[in-house]
């Protein structure tokens, strides 16, 4: 398994599945120049930090199932499902197709397409939701 693929898979488990928001942990995986586009919505690093904090506040549990992953140099592709349980006990599952770029050990960008597989229609924006 390539180092870049391993880096992305570790970030998904350590950051996405962690119950609490940890900005120091984000800094260990993501470049300060990180850019993300999810379903056409662009987030810079600050927007991504806000997004992760917002998701952690809204959920009581997150589990991730990687269905497929591949790497070619700095490019890493994943197809995964994210199962979330919100604070109110409502569950949703989101399918994600993602293209990451990793440089010098840090994730620099991510292009994602998502689909709500099951759950509350209001969770369609969960992959890019921010507060305020």
N, CA, C and O atoms as a printed pandas DataFrame, in Angstrom:
     atom_number atom_name residue_name chain_id  residue_number  x_coord  y_coord  z_coord
0              1         N          UNK        A               1    0.853   -1.176    0.000
1              2        CA          UNK        A               1    0.000    0.000    0.000
2              3         C          UNK        A               1    0.898    1.239    0.000
3              4         O          UNK        A               1    1.869    1.307    0.753
4              5         N          UNK        A               2    0.571    2.210   -0.843
5              6        CA          UNK        A               2    1.398    3.411   -0.936
6              7         C          UNK        A               2    1.269    4.259    0.328
7              8         O          UNK        A               2    0.266    4.194    1.040
8              9         N          UNK        A               3    2.309    5.056    0.591
9             10        CA          UNK        A               3    2.283    5.950    1.751
10            11         C          UNK        A               3    1.123    6.933    1.665
11            12         O          UNK        A               3    0.469    7.209    2.671
12            13         N          UNK        A               4    0.861    7.467    0.466
13            14        CA          UNK        A               4   -0.218    8.444    0.318
14            15         C          UNK        A               4   -1.587    7.811    0.552
15            16         O          UNK        A               4   -2.457    8.419    1.176
16            17         N          UNK        A               5   -1.773    6.612    0.061
17            18        CA          UNK        A               5   -3.031    5.906    0.302
18            19         C          UNK        A               5   -3.202    5.645    1.796
19            20         O          UNK        A               5   -4.274    5.876    2.355
20            21         N          UNK        A               6   -2.157    5.171    2.426
21            22        CA          UNK        A               6   -2.207    4.912    3.866
22            23         C          UNK        A               6   -2.511    6.197    4.635
23            24         O          UNK        A               6   -3.274    6.177    5.601
24            25         N          UNK        A               7   -1.924    7.301    4.214
25            26        CA          UNK        A               7   -2.140    8.596    4.870
26            27         C          UNK        A               7   -3.615    8.998    4.807
27            28         O          UNK        A               7   -4.193    9.411    5.813
28            29         N          UNK        A               8   -4.215    8.877    3.632
29            30        CA          UNK        A               8   -5.625    9.245    3.467
30            31         C          UNK        A               8   -6.524    8.320    4.287
31            32         O          UNK        A               8   -7.436    8.792    4.965
32            33         N          UNK        A               9   -6.281    7.025    4.233
33            34        CA          UNK        A               9   -7.113    6.085    4.985
34            35         C          UNK        A               9   -7.009    6.337    6.488
35            36         O          UNK        A               9   -8.007    6.252    7.204
36            37         N          UNK        A              10   -5.814    6.644    6.961
37            38        CA          UNK        A              10   -5.641    6.975    8.385
38            39         C          UNK        A              10   -6.383    8.261    8.734
39            40         O          UNK        A              10   -7.020    8.344    9.784
40            41         N          UNK        A              11   -6.302    9.263    7.859
41            42        CA          UNK        A              11   -7.011   10.528    8.109
42            43         C          UNK        A              11   -8.516   10.296    8.187
43            44         O          UNK        A              11   -9.188   10.853    9.055
44            45         N          UNK        A              12   -9.040    9.484    7.289
45            46        CA          UNK        A              12  -10.476    9.207    7.316
46            47         C          UNK        A              12  -10.881    8.576    8.649
47            48         O          UNK        A              12  -11.873    8.982    9.253
48            49         N          UNK        A              13  -10.124    7.596    9.100
49            50        CA          UNK        A              13  -10.451    6.939   10.367
50            51         C          UNK        A              13  -10.219    7.861   11.560
51            52         O          UNK        A              13  -11.088    7.999   12.421
52            53         N          UNK        A              14   -9.043    8.494   11.610
53            54        CA          UNK        A              14   -8.668    9.294   12.777
54            55         C          UNK        A              14   -9.461   10.589   12.899
55            56         O          UNK        A              14   -9.806   10.997   14.008
56            57         N          UNK        A              15   -9.752   11.233   11.789
57            58        CA          UNK        A              15  -10.426   12.534   11.819
58            59         C          UNK        A              15  -11.936   12.378   11.723
59            60         O          UNK        A              15  -12.667   12.897   12.565
60            61         N          UNK        A              16  -12.407   11.671   10.710
61            62        CA          UNK        A              16  -13.852   11.576   10.476
62            63         C          UNK        A              16  -14.531   10.770   11.584
63            64         O          UNK        A              16  -15.585   11.172   12.078
64            65         N          UNK        A              17  -13.951    9.655   11.975
65            66        CA          UNK        A              17  -14.615    8.766   12.932
66            67         C          UNK        A              17  -14.408    9.155   14.393
67            68         O          UNK        A              17  -15.077    8.611   15.272
68            69         N          UNK        A              18  -13.515   10.064   14.663
69            70        CA          UNK        A              18  -13.267   10.504   16.047
70            71         C          UNK        A              18  -14.501   11.232   16.570
71            72         O          UNK        A              18  -15.091   12.053   15.867
72            73         N          UNK        A              19  -14.882   10.932   17.791
73            74        CA          UNK        A              19  -16.101   11.516   18.358
74            75         C          UNK        A              19  -15.979   13.016   18.610
75            76         O          UNK        A              19  -16.945   13.759   18.432
76            77         N          UNK        A              20  -14.799   13.459   19.022
77            78        CA          UNK        A              20  -14.640   14.873   19.346
78            79         C          UNK        A              20  -13.856   15.598   18.252
79            80         O          UNK        A              20  -13.077   14.995   17.514
80            81         N          UNK        A              21  -14.085   16.904   18.173
81            82        CA          UNK        A              21  -13.356   17.741   17.219
82            83         C          UNK        A              21  -11.963   18.001   17.784
83            84         O          UNK        A              21  -11.827   18.359   18.954
84            85         N          UNK        A              22  -10.928   17.823   16.966
85            86        CA          UNK        A              22   -9.545   18.000   17.406
86            87         C          UNK        A              22   -8.777   18.723   16.308
87            88         O          UNK        A              22   -8.304   18.101   15.357
88            89         N          UNK        A              23   -8.656   20.046   16.445
89            90        CA          UNK        A              23   -8.009   20.824   15.395
90            91         C          UNK        A              23   -6.525   20.481   15.257
91            92         O          UNK        A              23   -5.985   20.539   14.152
92            93         N          UNK        A              24   -5.865   20.129   16.343
93            94        CA          UNK        A              24   -4.450   19.720   16.263
94            95         C          UNK        A              24   -4.309   18.466   15.399
95            96         O          UNK        A              24   -3.360   18.339   14.624
96            97         N          UNK        A              25   -5.240   17.561   15.537
97            98        CA          UNK        A              25   -5.221   16.347   14.724
98            99         C          UNK        A              25   -5.408   16.696   13.250
99           100         O          UNK        A              25   -4.733   16.132   12.389
100          101         N          UNK        A              26   -6.319   17.621   12.954
101          102        CA          UNK        A              26   -6.510   18.070   11.568
102          103         C          UNK        A              26   -5.199   18.599   10.999
103          104         O          UNK        A              26   -4.847   18.299    9.858
104          105         N          UNK        A              27   -4.482   19.380   11.786
105          106        CA          UNK        A              27   -3.219   19.970   11.330
106          107         C          UNK        A              27   -2.179   18.907   11.008
107          108         O          UNK        A              27   -1.297   19.135   10.180
108          109         N          UNK        A              28   -2.269   17.759   11.647
109          110        CA          UNK        A              28   -1.284   16.703   11.396
110          111         C          UNK        A              28   -1.537   15.969   10.076
111          112         O          UNK        A              28   -0.646   15.290    9.566
112          113         N          UNK        A              29   -2.734   16.101    9.527
113          114        CA          UNK        A              29   -3.084   15.424    8.277
114          115         C          UNK        A              29   -3.296   16.360    7.093
115          116         O          UNK        A              29   -3.065   15.969    5.949
116          117         N          UNK        A              30   -3.734   17.595    7.351
117          118        CA          UNK        A              30   -4.161   18.492    6.279
118          119         C          UNK        A              30   -3.283   19.729    6.192
119          120         O          UNK        A              30   -2.921   20.322    7.207
120          121         N          UNK        A              31   -2.946   20.110    4.965
121          122        CA          UNK        A              31   -2.152   21.308    4.701
122          123         C          UNK        A              31   -2.945   22.550    5.099
123          124         O          UNK        A              31   -4.169   22.567    4.964
124          125         N          UNK        A              32   -2.261   23.600    5.592
125          126        CA          UNK        A              32   -2.967   24.859    5.873
126          127         C          UNK        A              32   -3.536   25.489    4.598
127          128         O          UNK        A              32   -4.382   26.381    4.669
128          129         N          UNK        A              33   -3.077   25.030    3.449
129          130        CA          UNK        A              33   -3.597   25.515    2.159
130          131         C          UNK        A              33   -4.648   24.550    1.576
131          132         O          UNK        A              33   -4.994   24.629    0.398
132          133         N          UNK        A              34   -5.136   23.657    2.412
133          134        CA          UNK        A              34   -6.120   22.655    1.997
134          135         C          UNK        A              34   -7.344   23.300    1.353
135          136         O          UNK        A              34   -7.846   24.323    1.820
136          137         N          UNK        A              35   -7.807   22.686    0.280
137          138        CA          UNK        A              35   -9.029   23.093   -0.423
138          139         C          UNK        A              35   -9.876   21.852   -0.650
139          140         O          UNK        A              35   -9.363   20.780   -0.968
140          141         N          UNK        A              36  -11.180   22.016   -0.480
141          142        CA          UNK        A              36  -12.097   20.898   -0.674
142          143         C          UNK        A              36  -13.310   21.392   -1.452
143          144         O          UNK        A              36  -13.818   22.487   -1.205
144          145         N          UNK        A              37  -13.763   20.579   -2.384
145          146        CA          UNK        A              37  -15.005   20.865   -3.104
146          147         C          UNK        A              37  -15.895   19.634   -2.934
147          148         O          UNK        A              37  -15.542   18.527   -3.341
148          149         N          UNK        A              38  -17.056   19.859   -2.323
149          150        CA          UNK        A              38  -18.005   18.782   -2.058
150          151         C          UNK        A              38  -19.317   19.116   -2.754
151          152         O          UNK        A              38  -19.979   20.096   -2.412
152          153         N          UNK        A              39  -19.684   18.306   -3.721
153          154        CA          UNK        A              39  -20.937   18.525   -4.446
154          155         C          UNK        A              39  -21.040   19.959   -4.957
155          156         O          UNK        A              39  -22.118   20.555   -4.954
156          157         N          UNK        A              40  -19.903   20.506   -5.396
157          158        CA          UNK        A              40  -19.865   21.854   -5.949
158          159         C          UNK        A              40  -19.653   22.960   -4.934
159          160         O          UNK        A              40  -19.524   24.122   -5.320
160          161         N          UNK        A              41  -19.612   22.641   -3.654
161          162        CA          UNK        A              41  -19.412   23.646   -2.603
162          163         C          UNK        A              41  -17.942   23.659   -2.214
163          164         O          UNK        A              41  -17.380   22.633   -1.832
164          165         N          UNK        A              42  -17.317   24.845   -2.316
165          166        CA          UNK        A              42  -15.883   24.981   -2.043
166          167         C          UNK        A              42  -15.642   25.375   -0.585
167          168         O          UNK        A              42  -16.300   26.262   -0.043
168          169         N          UNK        A              43  -14.680   24.688    0.030
169          170        CA          UNK        A              43  -14.248   25.005    1.389
170          171         C          UNK        A              43  -12.741   25.205    1.387
171          172         O          UNK        A              43  -12.011   24.423    0.777
172          173         N          UNK        A              44  -12.267   26.250    2.067
173          174        CA          UNK        A              44  -10.837   26.385    2.304
174          175         C          UNK        A              44  -10.530   25.693    3.637
175          176         O          UNK        A              44  -11.405   25.050    4.216
176          177         N          UNK        A              45   -9.296   25.821    4.123
177          178        CA          UNK        A              45   -8.926   25.124    5.354
178          179         C          UNK        A              45   -9.816   25.551    6.522
179          180         O          UNK        A              45  -10.308   24.705    7.269
180          181         N          UNK        A              46  -10.024   26.861    6.683
181          182        CA          UNK        A              46  -10.863   27.353    7.787
182          183         C          UNK        A              46  -12.292   26.829    7.652
183          184         O          UNK        A              46  -12.915   26.463    8.649
184          185         N          UNK        A              47  -12.807   26.793    6.438
185          186        CA          UNK        A              47  -14.144   26.256    6.207
186          187         C          UNK        A              47  -14.220   24.776    6.527
187          188         O          UNK        A              47  -15.230   24.297    7.044
188          189         N          UNK        A              48  -13.146   24.046    6.218
189          190        CA          UNK        A              48  -13.090   22.619    6.520
190          191         C          UNK        A              48  -13.068   22.389    8.034
191          192         O          UNK        A              48  -13.752   21.497    8.537
192          193         N          UNK        A              49  -12.286   23.189    8.754
193          194        CA          UNK        A              49  -12.240   23.078   10.216
194          195         C          UNK        A              49  -13.629   23.340   10.794
195          196         O          UNK        A              49  -14.086   22.610   11.674
196          197         N          UNK        A              50  -14.300   24.383   10.298
197          198        CA          UNK        A              50  -15.655   24.705   10.738
198          199         C          UNK        A              50  -16.597   23.538   10.432
199          200         O          UNK        A              50  -17.415   23.154   11.268
200          201         N          UNK        A              51  -16.474   22.984    9.237
201          202        CA          UNK        A              51  -17.309   21.847    8.831
202          203         C          UNK        A              51  -17.129   20.669    9.785
203          204         O          UNK        A              51  -18.112   20.087   10.243
204          205         N          UNK        A              52  -15.885   20.315   10.087
205          206        CA          UNK        A              52  -15.646   19.163   10.961
206          207         C          UNK        A              52  -16.200   19.421   12.360
207          208         O          UNK        A              52  -16.782   18.523   12.967
208          209         N          UNK        A              53  -16.025   20.635   12.879
209          210        CA          UNK        A              53  -16.564   20.972   14.200
210          211         C          UNK        A              53  -18.088   20.883   14.192
211          212         O          UNK        A              53  -18.686   20.390   15.148
212          213         N          UNK        A              54  -18.714   21.357   13.121
213          214        CA          UNK        A              54  -20.171   21.327   12.996
214          215         C          UNK        A              54  -20.691   19.892   12.959
215          216         O          UNK        A              54  -21.685   19.570   13.610
216          217         N          UNK        A              55  -20.023   19.040   12.200
217          218        CA          UNK        A              55  -20.433   17.634   12.110
218          219         C          UNK        A              55  -20.297   16.954   13.470
219          220         O          UNK        A              55  -21.177   16.193   13.873
220          221         N          UNK        A              56  -19.202   17.222   14.178
221          222        CA          UNK        A              56  -18.994   16.591   15.490
222          223         C          UNK        A              56  -20.075   17.018   16.480
223          224         O          UNK        A              56  -20.517   16.210   17.297
224          225         N          UNK        A              57  -20.507   18.286   16.414
225          226        CA          UNK        A              57  -21.562   18.769   17.313
226          227         C          UNK        A              57  -22.910   18.130   16.992
227          228         O          UNK        A              57  -23.721   17.905   17.891
228          229         N          UNK        A              58  -23.152   17.841   15.726
229          230        CA          UNK        A              58  -24.454   17.315   15.291
230          231         C          UNK        A              58  -24.581   15.805   15.458
231          232         O          UNK        A              58  -25.691   15.274   15.414
232          233         N          UNK        A              59  -23.462   15.104   15.648
233          234        CA          UNK        A              59  -23.490   13.640   15.652
234          235         C          UNK        A              59  -23.044   13.052   16.989
235          236         O          UNK        A              59  -22.278   13.661   17.737
236          237         N          UNK        A              60  -23.544   11.858   17.264
237          238        CA          UNK        A              60  -23.095   11.122   18.445
238          239         C          UNK        A              60  -22.215    9.942   18.057
239          240         O          UNK        A              60  -21.578    9.328   18.913
240          241         N          UNK        A              61  -22.181    9.626   16.766
241          242        CA          UNK        A              61  -21.339    8.532   16.291
242          243         C          UNK        A              61  -21.172    8.569   14.787
243          244         O          UNK        A              61  -22.097    8.916   14.053
244          245         N          UNK        A              62  -19.974    8.205   14.333
245          246        CA          UNK        A              62  -19.669    8.154   12.902
246          247         C          UNK        A              62  -18.845    6.899   12.647
247          248         O          UNK        A              62  -17.863    6.640   13.344
248          249         N          UNK        A              63  -19.246    6.124   11.649
249          250        CA          UNK        A              63  -18.488    4.936   11.241
250          251         C          UNK        A              63  -18.242    5.022    9.746
251          252         O          UNK        A              63  -19.072    5.538    8.998
252          253         N          UNK        A              64  -17.106    4.519    9.320
253          254        CA          UNK        A              64  -16.706    4.616    7.921
254          255         C          UNK        A              64  -16.388    3.230    7.376
255          256         O          UNK        A              64  -15.739    2.421    8.040
256          257         N          UNK        A              65  -16.848    2.970    6.170
257          258        CA          UNK        A              65  -16.578    1.702    5.495
258          259         C          UNK        A              65  -15.986    2.018    4.129
259          260         O          UNK        A              65  -16.686    2.516    3.248
260          261         N          UNK        A              66  -14.700    1.731    3.948
261          262        CA          UNK        A              66  -14.043    1.971    2.667
262          263         C          UNK        A              66  -14.370    0.799    1.749
263          264         O          UNK        A              66  -14.006   -0.343    2.029
264          265         N          UNK        A              67  -15.057    1.091    0.658
265          266        CA          UNK        A              67  -15.453    0.063   -0.300
266          267         C          UNK        A              67  -14.348   -0.204   -1.313
267          268         O          UNK        A              67  -14.160   -1.339   -1.751
268          269         N          UNK        A              68  -13.613    0.854   -1.688
269          270        CA          UNK        A              68  -12.504    0.725   -2.635
270          271         C          UNK        A              68  -11.575    1.914   -2.452
271          272         O          UNK        A              68  -12.006    3.004   -2.076
272          273         N          UNK        A              69  -10.292    1.687   -2.723
273          274        CA          UNK        A              69   -9.303    2.763   -2.637
274          275         C          UNK        A              69   -8.156    2.438   -3.578
275          276         O          UNK        A              69   -7.786    1.277   -3.755
276          277         N          UNK        A              70   -7.597    3.489   -4.183
277          278        CA          UNK        A              70   -6.472    3.318   -5.099
278          279         C          UNK        A              70   -5.617    4.571   -5.058
279          280         O          UNK        A              70   -6.093    5.661   -4.742
280          281         N          UNK        A              71   -4.344    4.392   -5.386
281          282        CA          UNK        A              71   -3.426    5.529   -5.420
282          283         C          UNK        A              71   -2.588    5.473   -6.684
283          284         O          UNK        A              71   -2.260    4.400   -7.190
284          285         N          UNK        A              72   -2.251    6.658   -7.181
285          286        CA          UNK        A              72   -1.350    6.819   -8.315
286          287         C          UNK        A              72   -0.522    8.059   -8.014
287          288         O          UNK        A              72   -0.955    9.183   -8.269
288          289         N          UNK        A              73    0.670    7.847   -7.472
289          290        CA          UNK        A              73    1.503    8.980   -7.079
290          291         C          UNK        A              73    0.836    9.774   -5.971
291          292         O          UNK        A              73    0.461    9.224   -4.936
292          293         N          UNK        A              74    0.692   11.081   -6.200
293          294        CA          UNK        A              74    0.093   11.946   -5.182
294          295         C          UNK        A              74   -1.439   11.885   -5.174
295          296         O          UNK        A              74   -2.077   12.483   -4.307
296          297         N          UNK        A              75   -2.018   11.182   -6.114
297          298        CA          UNK        A              75   -3.477   11.082   -6.231
298          299         C          UNK        A              75   -3.991    9.841   -5.509
299          300         O          UNK        A              75   -3.480    8.737   -5.701
300          301         N          UNK        A              76   -5.013   10.041   -4.672
301          302        CA          UNK        A              76   -5.648    8.941   -3.947
302          303         C          UNK        A              76   -7.154    9.035   -4.185
303          304         O          UNK        A              76   -7.755   10.100   -4.047
304          305         N          UNK        A              77   -7.740    7.909   -4.541
305          306        CA          UNK        A              77   -9.174    7.842   -4.804
306          307         C          UNK        A              77   -9.813    6.882   -3.810
307          308         O          UNK        A              77   -9.293    5.795   -3.561
308          309         N          UNK        A              78  -10.948    7.293   -3.245
309          310        CA          UNK        A              78  -11.682    6.397   -2.354
310          311         C          UNK        A              78  -13.158    6.383   -2.726
311          312         O          UNK        A              78  -13.716    7.366   -3.214
312          313         N          UNK        A              79  -13.756    5.248   -2.481
313          314        CA          UNK        A              79  -15.209    5.082   -2.548
314          315         C          UNK        A              79  -15.562    4.539   -1.183
315          316         O          UNK        A              79  -15.200    3.412   -0.846
316          317         N          UNK        A              80  -16.269    5.332   -0.394
317          318        CA          UNK        A              80  -16.575    4.898    0.958
318          319         C          UNK        A              80  -17.980    5.320    1.371
319          320         O          UNK        A              80  -18.609    6.173    0.745
320          321         N          UNK        A              81  -18.445    4.701    2.436
321          322        CA          UNK        A              81  -19.740    5.050    3.028
322          323         C          UNK        A              81  -19.505    5.512    4.456
323          324         O          UNK        A              81  -18.702    4.947    5.198
324          325         N          UNK        A              82  -20.231    6.552    4.809
325          326        CA          UNK        A              82  -20.151    7.104    6.155
326          327         C          UNK        A              82  -21.526    6.943    6.802
327          328         O          UNK        A              82  -22.524    7.462    6.302
328          329         N          UNK        A              83  -21.563    6.226    7.909
329          330        CA          UNK        A              83  -22.802    6.042    8.668
330          331         C          UNK        A              83  -22.747    6.967    9.874
331          332         O          UNK        A              83  -21.842    6.863   10.702
332          333         N          UNK        A              84  -23.708    7.863    9.970
333          334        CA          UNK        A              84  -23.735    8.815   11.080
334          335         C          UNK        A              84  -24.980    8.582   11.922
335          336         O          UNK        A              84  -26.043    8.222   11.417
336          337         N          UNK        A              85  -24.816    8.795   13.209
337          338        CA          UNK        A              85  -25.944    8.838   14.126
338          339         C          UNK        A              85  -25.942   10.231   14.724
339          340         O          UNK        A              85  -24.961   10.652   15.337
340          341         N          UNK        A              86  -27.037   10.942   14.545
341          342        CA          UNK        A              86  -27.118   12.305   15.056
342          343         C          UNK        A              86  -27.464   12.288   16.541
343          344         O          UNK        A              86  -27.877   11.262   17.082
344          345         N          UNK        A              87  -27.293   13.422   17.185
345          346        CA          UNK        A              87  -27.537   13.530   18.625
346          347         C          UNK        A              87  -28.942   13.058   19.002
347          348         O          UNK        A              87  -29.147   12.537   20.098
348          349         N          UNK        A              88  -29.908   13.239   18.101
349          350        CA          UNK        A              88  -31.290   12.834   18.369
350          351         C          UNK        A              88  -31.525   11.344   18.113
351          352         O          UNK        A              88  -32.641   10.855   18.287
352          353         N          UNK        A              89  -30.482   10.621   17.701
353          354        CA          UNK        A              89  -30.600    9.189   17.456
354          355         C          UNK        A              89  -30.960    8.825   16.030
355          356         O          UNK        A              89  -31.080    7.642   15.711
356          357         N          UNK        A              90  -31.136    9.816   15.161
357          358        CA          UNK        A              90  -31.481    9.568   13.758
358          359         C          UNK        A              90  -30.222    9.141   13.006
359          360         O          UNK        A              90  -29.171    9.766   13.145
360          361         N          UNK        A              91  -30.328    8.082   12.215
361          362        CA          UNK        A              91  -29.175    7.558   11.470
362          363         C          UNK        A              91  -29.299    7.894    9.989
363          364         O          UNK        A              91  -30.393    7.903    9.425
364          365         N          UNK        A              92  -28.156    8.170    9.375
365          366        CA          UNK        A              92  -28.075    8.401    7.930
366          367         C          UNK        A              92  -26.814    7.736    7.405
367          368         O          UNK        A              92  -25.832    7.577    8.131
368          369         N          UNK        A              93  -26.851    7.349    6.138
369          370        CA          UNK        A              93  -25.673    6.801    5.470
370          371         C          UNK        A              93  -25.421    7.610    4.209
371          372         O          UNK        A              93  -26.332    7.857    3.418
372          373         N          UNK        A              94  -24.169    8.018    4.035
373          374        CA          UNK        A              94  -23.773    8.835    2.890
374          375         C          UNK        A              94  -22.682    8.103    2.121
375          376         O          UNK        A              94  -21.688    7.662    2.697
376          377         N          UNK        A              95  -22.880    7.980    0.820
377          378        CA          UNK        A              95  -21.875    7.379   -0.059
378          379         C          UNK        A              95  -20.986    8.494   -0.589
379          380         O          UNK        A              95  -21.473    9.561   -0.963
380          381         N          UNK        A              96  -19.674    8.242   -0.621
381          382        CA          UNK        A              96  -18.711    9.269   -1.017
382          383         C          UNK        A              96  -17.744    8.713   -2.059
383          384         O          UNK        A              96  -17.195    7.623   -1.895
384          385         N          UNK        A              97  -17.546    9.471   -3.122
385          386        CA          UNK        A              97  -16.481    9.229   -4.094
386          387         C          UNK        A              97  -15.540   10.416   -3.956
387          388         O          UNK        A              97  -15.953   11.558   -4.159
388          389         N          UNK        A              98  -14.279   10.162   -3.612
389          390        CA          UNK        A              98  -13.360   11.258   -3.318
390          391         C          UNK        A              98  -12.029   11.096   -4.042
391          392         O          UNK        A              98  -11.523    9.988   -4.220
392          393         N          UNK        A              99  -11.479   12.240   -4.453
393          394        CA          UNK        A              99  -10.161   12.314   -5.087
394          395         C          UNK        A              99   -9.318   13.262   -4.241
395          396         O          UNK        A              99   -9.562   14.468   -4.208
396          397         N          UNK        A             100   -8.329   12.703   -3.563
397          398        CA          UNK        A             100   -7.431   13.472   -2.704
398          399         C          UNK        A             100   -6.105   13.693   -3.417
399          400         O          UNK        A             100   -5.699   12.886   -4.252
400          401         N          UNK        A             101   -5.437   14.784   -3.085
401          402        CA          UNK        A             101   -4.053   15.001   -3.498
402          403         C          UNK        A             101   -3.232   15.160   -2.226
403          404         O          UNK        A             101   -3.559   15.970   -1.358
404          405         N          UNK        A             102   -2.154   14.370   -2.126
405          406        CA          UNK        A             102   -1.274   14.380   -0.962
406          407         C          UNK        A             102    0.104   14.840   -1.414
407          408         O          UNK        A             102    0.684   14.285   -2.348
408          409         N          UNK        A             103    0.622   15.865   -0.739
409          410        CA          UNK        A             103    1.969   16.364   -1.036
410          411         C          UNK        A             103    2.734   16.545    0.269
411          412         O          UNK        A             103    2.219   17.115    1.231
412          413         N          UNK        A             104    3.954   16.060    0.288
413          414        CA          UNK        A             104    4.826   16.187    1.459
414          415         C          UNK        A             104    4.136   15.697    2.733
415          416         O          UNK        A             104    4.286   16.282    3.806
416          417         N          UNK        A             105    3.376   14.611    2.587
417          418        CA          UNK        A             105    2.750   13.982    3.741
418          419         C          UNK        A             105    1.464   14.622    4.231
419          420         O          UNK        A             105    0.884   14.161    5.213
420          421         N          UNK        A             106    1.005   15.682    3.561
421          422        CA          UNK        A             106   -0.226   16.357    3.974
422          423         C          UNK        A             106   -1.255   16.339    2.848
423          424         O          UNK        A             106   -0.906   16.443    1.672
424          425         N          UNK        A             107   -2.503   16.208    3.216
425          426        CA          UNK        A             107   -3.582   16.244    2.230
426          427         C          UNK        A             107   -3.805   17.701    1.843
427          428         O          UNK        A             107   -4.096   18.543    2.693
428          429         N          UNK        A             108   -3.667   17.990    0.547
429          430        CA          UNK        A             108   -3.757   19.368    0.037
430          431         C          UNK        A             108   -5.124   19.692   -0.532
431          432         O          UNK        A             108   -5.577   20.833   -0.458
432          433         N          UNK        A             109   -5.782   18.692   -1.100
433          434        CA          UNK        A             109   -7.090   18.957   -1.698
434          435         C          UNK        A             109   -7.921   17.687   -1.751
435          436         O          UNK        A             109   -7.416   16.567   -1.669
436          437         N          UNK        A             110   -9.223   17.915   -1.891
437          438        CA          UNK        A             110  -10.161   16.803   -2.019
438          439         C          UNK        A             110  -11.347   17.267   -2.852
439          440         O          UNK        A             110  -11.938   18.315   -2.590
440          441         N          UNK        A             111  -11.681   16.476   -3.850
441          442        CA          UNK        A             111  -12.884   16.682   -4.663
442          443         C          UNK        A             111  -13.815   15.526   -4.331
443          444         O          UNK        A             111  -13.453   14.363   -4.506
444          445         N          UNK        A             112  -15.025   15.845   -3.847
445          446        CA          UNK        A             112  -15.961   14.805   -3.424
446          447         C          UNK        A             112  -17.311   14.934   -4.107
447          448         O          UNK        A             112  -17.816   16.032   -4.340
448          449         N          UNK        A             113  -17.869   13.794   -4.414
449          450        CA          UNK        A             113  -19.269   13.698   -4.807
450          451         C          UNK        A             113  -19.930   12.784   -3.789
451          452         O          UNK        A             113  -19.416   11.707   -3.487
452          453         N          UNK        A             114  -21.073   13.215   -3.258
453          454        CA          UNK        A             114  -21.742   12.431   -2.225
454          455         C          UNK        A             114  -23.188   12.154   -2.608
455          456         O          UNK        A             114  -23.788   12.836   -3.439
456          457         N          UNK        A             115  -23.721   11.116   -1.961
457          458        CA          UNK        A             115  -25.119   10.727   -2.182
458          459         C          UNK        A             115  -25.682   10.197   -0.871
459          460         O          UNK        A             115  -25.096    9.317   -0.239
460          461         N          UNK        A             116  -26.813   10.738   -0.478
461          462        CA          UNK        A             116  -27.499   10.235    0.706
462          463         C          UNK        A             116  -28.138    8.897    0.350
463          464         O          UNK        A             116  -29.055    8.837   -0.470
464          465         N          UNK        A             117  -27.653    7.831    0.967
465          466        CA          UNK        A             117  -28.148    6.483    0.691
466          467         C          UNK        A             117  -29.402    6.201    1.509
467          468         O          UNK        A             117  -30.370    5.627    1.010
468          469         N          UNK        A             118  -29.369    6.612    2.768
469          470        CA          UNK        A             118  -30.519    6.405    3.646
470          471         C          UNK        A             118  -30.490    7.451    4.747
471          472         O          UNK        A             118  -29.441    8.003    5.081
472          473         N          UNK        A             119  -31.671    7.711    5.304
473          474        CA          UNK        A             119  -31.754    8.648    6.411
474          475         C          UNK        A             119  -32.544    9.896    6.088
475          476         O          UNK        A             119  -33.278    9.958    5.102
476          477         N          UNK        A             120  -32.378   10.878    6.935
477          478        CA          UNK        A             120  -33.099   12.140    6.863
478          479         C          UNK        A             120  -32.656   12.959    5.655
479          480         O          UNK        A             120  -31.461   13.182    5.459
480          481         N          UNK        A             121  -33.607   13.404    4.849
481          482        CA          UNK        A             121  -33.313   14.219    3.662
482          483         C          UNK        A             121  -32.511   15.467    4.043
483          484         O          UNK        A             121  -31.729   15.970    3.235
484          485         N          UNK        A             122  -32.698   15.964    5.257
485          486        CA          UNK        A             122  -31.968   17.153    5.716
486          487         C          UNK        A             122  -30.464   16.892    5.810
487          488         O          UNK        A             122  -29.681   17.837    5.910
488          489         N          UNK        A             123  -30.057   15.643    5.778
489          490        CA          UNK        A             123  -28.635   15.302    5.882
490          491         C          UNK        A             123  -27.924   15.281    4.532
491          492         O          UNK        A             123  -26.748   14.924    4.463
492          493         N          UNK        A             124  -28.609   15.652    3.473
493          494        CA          UNK        A             124  -27.953   15.690    2.155
494          495         C          UNK        A             124  -26.738   16.606    2.149
495          496         O          UNK        A             124  -25.794   16.379    1.393
496          497         N          UNK        A             125  -26.754   17.646    2.990
497          498        CA          UNK        A             125  -25.643   18.605    3.027
498          499         C          UNK        A             125  -24.594   18.260    4.085
499          500         O          UNK        A             125  -23.667   19.038    4.307
500          501         N          UNK        A             126  -24.728   17.120    4.731
501          502        CA          UNK        A             126  -23.838   16.797    5.851
502          503         C          UNK        A             126  -22.367   16.790    5.448
503          504         O          UNK        A             126  -21.506   17.089    6.275
504          505         N          UNK        A             127  -22.065   16.461    4.211
505          506        CA          UNK        A             127  -20.671   16.392    3.758
506          507         C          UNK        A             127  -20.032   17.771    3.597
507          508         O          UNK        A             127  -18.814   17.868    3.441
508          509         N          UNK        A             128  -20.830   18.833    3.631
509          510        CA          UNK        A             128  -20.271   20.186    3.517
510          511         C          UNK        A             128  -20.863   21.145    4.544
511          512         O          UNK        A             128  -20.563   22.339    4.510
512          513         N          UNK        A             129  -21.685   20.656    5.443
513          514        CA          UNK        A             129  -22.389   21.514    6.413
514          515         C          UNK        A             129  -21.410   22.296    7.282
515          516         O          UNK        A             129  -20.394   21.773    7.740
516          517         N          UNK        A             130  -21.750   23.565    7.493
517          518        CA          UNK        A             130  -20.975   24.437    8.369
518          519         C          UNK        A             130  -21.928   25.186    9.290
519          520         O          UNK        A             130  -23.118   25.307    9.001
520          521         N          UNK        A             131  -21.398   25.687   10.398
521          522        CA          UNK        A             131  -22.211   26.526   11.280
522          523         C          UNK        A             131  -22.042   27.978   10.867
523          524         O          UNK        A             131  -21.036   28.368   10.275
524          525         N          UNK        A             132  -23.055   28.764   11.198
525          526        CA          UNK        A             132  -23.020   30.216   10.948
526          527         C          UNK        A             132  -22.841   30.527    9.553
527          528         O          UNK        A             132  -22.791   31.700    9.184
